[in-house]
């Protein structure tokens, strides 16, 4: 069967469905590229009420393009500037009658710029971030739309130049993310988990990229956990709240989106947000929030400063309304629960699950058994350990609470520490595992010092007999 010949003869919905479901190797590169171009041309004509495609078949046609674009030779055609513009024009029509075609267009774009990175810059040039901002504002109740917009923004964040400053400051990405994380975080609707995962990945990348661009990390050798700018302050509360409300069952301590939440939280400073991390802590004054950085002016496409919002466009008016809706008086209740204890509990659950009984994490047989199950304990536990390290290293109260669990003052030292019933076996393994994990990149001495509270005399008197 020649899909190209058949499509030239008839652009029927039946044929489009057949093309969509065709095996990935059913066409050669040349035929694939030609067929994609023909379909895109028909889509562009259909939007002008011309050509061979009925408006109702545009979504089917886009599905065929997405399927054909699973190979790079196909995505290169879709990612050209002219073709990307045609597909983006379909996506921009957010009317109810065009919703399916709009979503398929967004999927086509995401697929194309995944395989053809140059297409990400093209999408930036076509103001794809402005479109995604409109989706966040106008389609905020649709997890599927938020998922697709977040994925496109994630790809655009990984471009060079001032784009990240534009989307963060001019299009107010932190406020948009904060509101959507808050609303979608506890939803069980279709695509809610996908949307949340992609928003969290976007947050992590945007914080790091923006902080580097405005100079926080320039030449200073900053590492994971040391990038932040106070412009992302709106996201701190919903992220910390999510950390406490997402389930962490013993059978899967990092279930669902919890891994991505932890990665996002590693960059959130401790001291300025102690009242959120540890709700009994007083809220610091604005002047005492030295852990954050002052916002820098936004940049336009050429690197010149621009205003934080437009002069009066529909988008800027919508963003101004959004800011009023997210004013302090309208914020939801803050997080509850001590975040250091939550992190310790998750870390203990991970180690209890994967190192049961008296398993020694140093034992090669134990590590090989984990590897056979596809489990890398270093990768799994290290982000949680990194977060716990930051929390106990940044707050005296959190340090004391964790100390009461890990090294209680009345601990029985008549037997080996790892054998005493008062000392949780999993916590002893936490110590061992943190040495293993942090020896790979973070410097385990600093990590262990922070995790064990900086109280050298207490540690020595309890550990050394």
PyMOL commands that set and color helices and strands:
alter all, ss='L'
color gray80, all
select helices_A, chain A and resi 3-9+13-20+29-46+55-68+72-78+81-92+96-115+118-125+128-138+143-157+163-170+173-184+192-213+230-232+234-245+258-265+271-277+286-288+314-325+328-330+339-354+364-372+377-394+396-406+417-419+425-438+444-451+456-463
alter helices_A, ss='H'
color red, helices_A
select strands_A, chain A and resi 298-299+305-306
alter strands_A, ss='S'
color yellow, strands_A
deselect
rebuild
show_as cartoon
